[in-house]
Amino acid sequence: MTVFLLRVLERIHGHGGWLAVAALLHPAIILRNPRRRAPLSVSLATAFACATGLLGAYIYPEYRIRLKQRIFIESPSVGWTFERKEHLAASAIAFALIGCIAHLAARSFDDEAQRAIVARLAHRSFVVSFALALVVAVIGVVVASHKSF
């Protein structure tokens, strides 16, 4: 992969991460009401977070080969921060998937009390996903400002 293509993909990943943060905020806000239905918002926010994570996973091998060692040599704290970013990003995606599945499955419950519990789970999952994604995006800016392709 050329350095130019890596730079482009890295920028798309970074900007996509911030857009994913904004997308995850939407269901975190609108699902406060347990009766609110927003399958399109929930699905698109989750898909956006997953797509951004997949792009990050795609460029990670090149990052590991070309940048990781230099970042750790120059600033170990930034290197370890990036390592934490990966785990937090995976957690943000996992919580978005949990929220999406819970929201889409809530209709299948006949009992109103059970439906409300699942709806609260969906809301809380998106709140956690948003918070984690925000931390990931900030860490991404810190790392990218230190060393980039």
N, C-alpha and C positions, 0 to 999 in steps of 0.2 A: 504494500500500500504506500502511495506517495505521501510525502510530508504535507503537501497541499491538501490532498483529500482528507488526511487526518485532521488538519486544522479546521477544515470546513465541517467535518462530522463532529468535532469537539465543540465548535460553536453552536451547531444545531442542537447537540445534546445539552449544552449549558442553557441556551435560551428555552429549549423545550422543558427543561427542569423548572425554570421559573414559571412558564405557562402551566405546567402541571400543578404547581403550587396554587396558582389562581383557580385552576379547574377544580381542584380538590376542596377549595374553600367554598365553592358554590353548594355542593351537597351538604357540607358541614353546617351551612347556614339554613338552607331550606328544609332540612330534615328535622329541625328542632320540633316541629309539629309532627307527632307520630302518625297522624292521619294523612299527611301530605304524601302524594305519589309523585315521583320524579324519575322514572326509569331511564329516560334519555340522558338527563344530567348525570345520573349515577353511572350509567354505562360509559358515557363519553369521558368522564373524569377518570374512571378506572382504566379505560383503554389508553388514554393519554399518558397516565403514569406508567403503565406497562410498556408502552412503546418507547418512552424515554429511557426506562430502565434497560430495555433490550438494546437500544442504541449504545448505552453505556457499556453493557456487557460485550457488545461487538467490538468496540474500540479498546477495551481493557487489555487484551493481549499485546497490542502495540504500545500502549502506555507502560505496561510492565517491562517490556524490552527496552524501550527508548528513554523513559523518564524516571521510573520509580527509584532506581538506584541513585541517580543524581539528586533527586529530591531528598532522599534519606541522608545522603552524605552532606548536602548543604544545610538542611534543616530537618532533623529527625522529628521534631514536633509536628511539622507540616505533613511529613510522611505518615506518621501515626494518625493524624487527624483524617487524612484521606482514607486510611484503612477503616476508620470508624464510619466514614461517610458511606462506604459500600454496604456495611451492615445496616445502617439506618435507612438507606435507600431500599434495601430488600424488605425491611420491616414496614416502611411506608407503603410499598406495593402490596404487601401481604394484608395490611389493614384495609387498604382500598378494596382488595378482592373480597375480604370478609364483609365489608360494608355493602358492597355491590350484591353479593350473594344473599345477604340477609334482607336487603331492601326488596330485591326481586322475588324472594321466597315468602315475604310477609303476607302476600295475598292468599297464599295456599292454606293459611291457618284459619279455621272456622271460628275458633274462640277469640273473642275481641281482646281478652287479657293477654293471650299468647301473642297475638298480632302486635300488640303494643310493646311487649318485651322485645320481640324481634326488631321492631322499628327503632326502639331505643338503642339496641345493639348496632344497627346500621348507622345511626346518627353518631354514636360515640366512636365507632370505627373510623368514620370519615374525619371526625375532629382529630383523632390521634394521627391518622394518615396525613392530614394537612400539617399538623405541628411537626411531624418527623420530616416531611418533604421540605418544609421551610428551613429547618436546620440543615438538611442536606444541601439545599441550594446555597445557603450562606457559606457552608464549608467548601462547596465547589468553587465559589468565587475566590475564596482565600487561596485554595490550591492553585487555581488557574492564574491568579495574579503572581504567584511565586514562580511557577514554571509551566510552560505550555509547549505544545508541539511546534 
